[in-house]
Amino acid sequence: MKLLTKEKKLWKRGFFSVGGGDEVGLGSWAGPITAAIVVVDSKILDLDCAYEIQDSKRLNRKKRAVLYDCIVEQCVAYGIGSIDNGELDEVGVKQAISLAFYKAYCELSFNSKLWCHSENGQNTPIDYLLLDGRFIFDIIPVKQEAVIKADTKFISVAAASIIAKHWRDTYMKEVCHKEFPMYGFDTNAGYGTAKHREAVEKYGICKYHRQSFKFGGRNGKTKKDEDR
């Protein structure tokens, strides 16, 4: 990853506060979809942890936890938004992602000391948002750019992926697993592992499962049980 290369180019173009955004939990059988937005500046390169920030999927849980604390303490601002499985079932996956990012953006407003003007004249904590994937979100009133695998290219997006992943994993462990330990949410984070499938076949689904998902075929494809 070329640290801050993209962000520096945007700063030079006149964008004052650049945020990176990513979401997790898209293909999970249970639990929320969670999005995070992180704003960084050049000072992040002064941190030893800066060179360890990368796509959260390439990191183990212990490393993500360490980097989460580092990012939260040192970033300019961050926001986290989460849409639970019940609301996801009602509005659908695409709308749930949009709402999760909007919640993250709104939370960013409370955490940020920086305020800018968007293209439509509104006050906003960021004036440019880099996103991982293919979609931008009209509900967020700032200029946006979606890039495939942005979490492997831009440090702000990679930082957001770590924030979202660690927050969601902690929720799955501390809330969902404590209530329904038979599904192994503490290790599979709600994803479709073989052991998770066996538990669903034995116990049925619980209140944290996405009832709009079919537990078979594409959404039910199992993955190896591992520390995701």
NORKA-V665983 format. One line per field, one symbol per residue. ss: DSSP state (a for helix, b for strand, c for the rest). phi: phi as a letter, one per 20 degrees, with the letter a starting at -180 (. if undefined). burial: # if it has 16 or more other C-alpha atoms within 10 Angstrom, else .. A space follows every 10 residues. Layout:
# NORKA-V665983
ss: ???
phi: ???
burial: ???
This chain:
# NORKA-V665983
ss: ccccaaaaaa aacccccbbb bbbbcccccb ccbbbbbbbc caaaaacaaa aacccaaacc aaaaaaaaaa aaaaccbbbb bbbcaaaaaa acaaaaaaaa aaaaaaaaaa accccbbccc ccbbcccbbb bbcccccccc ccbbbbbcca aaccaaaaaa aaaaaaaaaa aaaaaaaaac aaacaaaacc ccbaaaaaaa aaacccccbc cccccccccc ccbccccc
phi: .egmgfffff fffoeecddd cbccngeffb neecccccdc cfffffeffg edfbggfede fffffffgff fffdffabbc ccdffffgff dnfffffgff fffffffgff eeedccdefe nffbfcdbce ceodddcffe ecfcbdcflf fddcffffff ffffffffgf fffedfffec ffemffdeln feefffffff fednedfefe ffeeermffd fecffbff
burial: #.##..#... ....###### ########## ########## #..#.....# ..#####.#. #..##.##.# #...###### ######.#.. ..#..##### #########. .#...###.. ...####### ###..##..# #######..# ########## ########## ###..##... ..######## #######.## ....#..### #...#....# .#.....#
